[in-house]
C-alpha cells in the first residue's frame, strides 16, 4: 500500500464545502475512483485547530498513484483550481509505502 498525506487550512465559513469536496463521497474521491489502484481517503479534522484538516489517500502501490497522476493529471489540476478558494493553504506533507 502507498499513502499520500496533505494538510489544509480551510477558510472560515468554508468548512462544510471543504468537507463535501474532500470527504468520502466528494469530488476528489470521485476522481480518484477512476483509477483501478485507488483504495480509500480519510479526511481528518484537528480538534485543537478546527479549520486544519489532513487527508490520507491510500493506493495499492506507488505505481498505481503515479499512473493516476499520468492518466488524470489535467482533471486533477482543474479540480484543484476549483477547490482553491476553500483554503488558506494546502501542503503536501509526505508519502509512505505501507
Residue frames relative to the residue before (quaternion, step in Angstrom):
aa qw qx qy qz dx dy dz
X 1.0000 0.0000 0.0000 0.0000 0.00 0.00 0.00
X 0.1577 -0.7649 0.6216 0.0608 3.55 -1.25 0.61
X 0.1005 -0.8132 0.5732 0.0059 3.59 -0.84 1.03
X 0.1273 -0.7527 0.6399 0.0880 3.56 -1.07 0.82
X 0.1783 -0.7929 0.5786 0.0691 3.58 -0.96 0.95
X 0.0554 -0.7768 0.6274 0.0002 3.54 -1.03 0.94
X 0.1867 -0.7510 0.6217 0.1209 3.55 -1.18 0.67
X 0.0771 -0.7929 0.6044 0.0014 3.54 -1.06 0.87
X 0.1488 -0.6963 0.6831 0.1627 3.50 -1.25 0.55
X 0.2605 -0.7980 0.5337 0.1028 3.54 -0.60 1.22
X 0.5242 -0.6271 0.4767 0.3238 3.56 -1.05 0.80
X 0.5766 -0.5903 0.4417 0.3521 3.54 -1.07 0.78
X 0.7890 0.2780 -0.2308 0.4970 3.55 -0.84 0.99
X 0.6829 0.4789 -0.2811 0.4747 3.61 1.26 -0.22
X 0.3522 0.7838 -0.4654 0.2122 3.58 1.27 0.06
X 0.6824 0.4869 -0.3040 0.4525 3.61 0.83 -0.90
X 0.6547 0.4986 -0.3112 0.4753 3.59 0.96 -0.82
X 0.6316 0.5256 -0.3278 0.4662 3.57 1.01 -0.81
X 0.6780 0.4919 -0.2953 0.4595 3.57 0.84 -0.97
X 0.6327 0.5242 -0.3309 0.4641 3.58 1.05 -0.69
X 0.7012 0.4692 -0.2683 0.4650 3.60 0.96 -0.84
X 0.7879 0.3430 -0.1501 0.4889 3.58 0.96 -0.90
X 0.5341 0.6555 -0.3895 0.3653 3.59 1.26 -0.17
X 0.7769 -0.4192 0.2365 0.4059 3.56 -1.33 0.07
X 0.7517 0.2867 -0.2061 0.5571 3.61 1.19 -0.27
X 0.4296 0.7491 -0.4126 0.2899 3.56 1.27 0.30
X 0.7536 -0.4074 0.2915 0.4256 3.52 -1.38 0.05
X 0.6433 0.5267 -0.3364 0.4423 3.59 1.00 -0.77
X 0.6619 0.4845 -0.3083 0.4817 3.57 0.88 -0.88
X 0.6106 0.5526 -0.3464 0.4493 3.59 1.03 -0.72
X 0.6632 0.4811 -0.2979 0.4899 3.56 1.00 -0.80
X 0.6661 0.5100 -0.3129 0.4453 3.60 0.85 -0.93
X 0.6393 0.5577 -0.3275 0.4159 3.60 1.01 -0.79
X 0.5448 0.6139 -0.4042 0.4037 3.60 1.20 -0.26
X 0.6853 0.4334 -0.2707 0.5188 3.57 1.26 -0.32
X 0.5119 -0.6924 0.4232 0.2817 3.55 -0.76 1.06
X 0.7058 0.4901 -0.2735 0.4322 3.64 1.04 -0.59
X 0.4919 0.6516 -0.4377 0.3765 3.60 1.25 0.07
X 0.2171 -0.7998 0.5500 0.1032 3.57 -0.99 0.87
X 0.7714 -0.2741 0.2316 0.5255 3.60 0.68 -1.05
X 0.2064 -0.7311 0.6297 0.1625 3.53 -1.41 0.17
X 0.1553 -0.7422 0.6446 0.0978 3.54 -1.08 0.84
X 0.1475 -0.7564 0.6329 0.0742 3.56 -0.96 0.94
X 0.0527 -0.8121 0.5803 -0.0304 3.56 -0.63 1.18
X 0.1864 -0.7744 0.5985 0.0860 3.55 -1.03 0.89
X 0.4387 -0.7076 0.4949 0.2489 3.57 -0.83 1.03
X 0.3870 -0.7421 0.4960 0.2314 3.61 -0.69 1.04
X 0.6865 0.4709 -0.2826 0.4765 3.62 1.12 -0.57
X 0.7630 0.1604 -0.0885 0.6199 3.58 1.21 -0.51
X 0.1751 -0.8810 0.4269 0.1044 3.59 0.44 1.23
X 0.6532 0.4582 -0.3516 0.4895 3.63 1.17 0.00
X 0.5869 0.5375 -0.3718 0.4779 3.58 1.31 0.25
X 0.0431 -0.8017 0.5945 -0.0433 3.53 -0.83 1.11
X 0.1705 -0.7252 0.6508 0.1468 3.51 -1.36 0.38
X 0.1266 -0.7340 0.6543 0.1308 3.52 -1.22 0.56
X 0.1158 -0.7455 0.6532 0.0646 3.53 -1.15 0.76
X 0.1000 -0.8016 0.5894 0.0056 3.55 -0.41 1.28
X 0.1610 -0.8150 0.5550 0.0421 3.57 -0.65 1.17
X 0.0865 -0.7833 0.6154 -0.0174 3.51 -0.96 1.05
X 0.6331 -0.5330 0.3944 0.3993 3.57 -1.19 0.45
X 0.7907 -0.0898 0.1164 0.5942 3.57 1.02 -0.84
X 0.6567 -0.4725 0.3984 0.4322 3.55 -1.30 0.18
X 0.6273 0.5524 -0.3246 0.4427 3.56 1.05 -0.81
X 0.6362 0.5178 -0.3302 0.4671 3.60 1.00 -0.77
X 0.6446 0.5105 -0.3125 0.4756 3.59 1.02 -0.82
X 0.6678 0.4950 -0.2991 0.4686 3.58 0.91 -0.89
X 0.6246 0.5219 -0.3382 0.4723 3.59 1.05 -0.70
X 0.6108 0.5373 -0.3396 0.4722 3.57 1.03 -0.77
X 0.6540 0.5198 -0.3157 0.4500 3.60 0.86 -0.94
X 0.6706 0.4947 -0.2961 0.4667 3.59 0.94 -0.88
X 0.7272 0.4649 -0.2402 0.4442 3.55 0.83 -1.03
X 0.8242 0.2275 -0.0674 0.5143 3.58 0.92 -0.93
X 0.2427 0.8208 -0.4896 0.1664 3.59 1.19 0.43
X 0.6706 0.4941 -0.3072 0.4602 3.60 0.90 -0.86
X 0.6583 0.4951 -0.3054 0.4778 3.59 0.98 -0.83
X 0.6110 0.5494 -0.3343 0.4617 3.58 1.07 -0.78
X 0.6749 0.4936 -0.2922 0.4641 3.59 0.87 -0.95
X 0.6467 0.5228 -0.3150 0.4573 3.57 0.98 -0.82
X 0.6784 0.4725 -0.2884 0.4830 3.59 0.88 -0.91
X 0.6103 0.5492 -0.3446 0.4552 3.58 1.05 -0.71
X 0.6527 0.5011 -0.3094 0.4766 3.60 0.98 -0.81
X 0.6412 0.5321 -0.3192 0.4516 3.59 1.00 -0.82
X 0.7424 0.4132 -0.2141 0.4819 3.60 0.98 -0.82
X 0.4313 0.7394 -0.4355 0.2785 3.58 1.26 -0.25
X 0.6702 0.5324 -0.2943 0.4251 3.58 0.99 -0.80
X 0.6047 0.5785 -0.3515 0.4197 3.59 1.25 -0.20
X 0.7786 0.3585 -0.1530 0.4918 3.56 1.17 -0.53
X 0.4746 -0.6092 0.5558 0.3079 3.50 -1.37 0.44
X 0.7727 -0.1390 0.0994 0.6113 3.56 1.04 -0.85
X 0.1060 -0.7349 0.6582 0.1242 3.49 -1.38 0.24
X 0.0649 -0.8015 0.5944 -0.0091 3.54 -1.04 0.80
X 0.3338 -0.7030 0.5893 0.2170 3.54 -0.93 0.95
X 0.2688 -0.8198 0.4909 0.1210 3.57 -0.48 1.21
X 0.7854 -0.2285 0.2219 0.5307 3.57 0.72 -1.02
X 0.2214 -0.7095 0.6464 0.1726 3.48 -1.45 0.16
X 0.0739 -0.8167 0.5723 -0.0070 3.54 -0.93 0.96
X 0.2835 -0.6793 0.6363 0.2308 3.56 -1.03 0.75
X 0.1820 -0.7919 0.5740 0.1015 3.58 -1.00 0.77
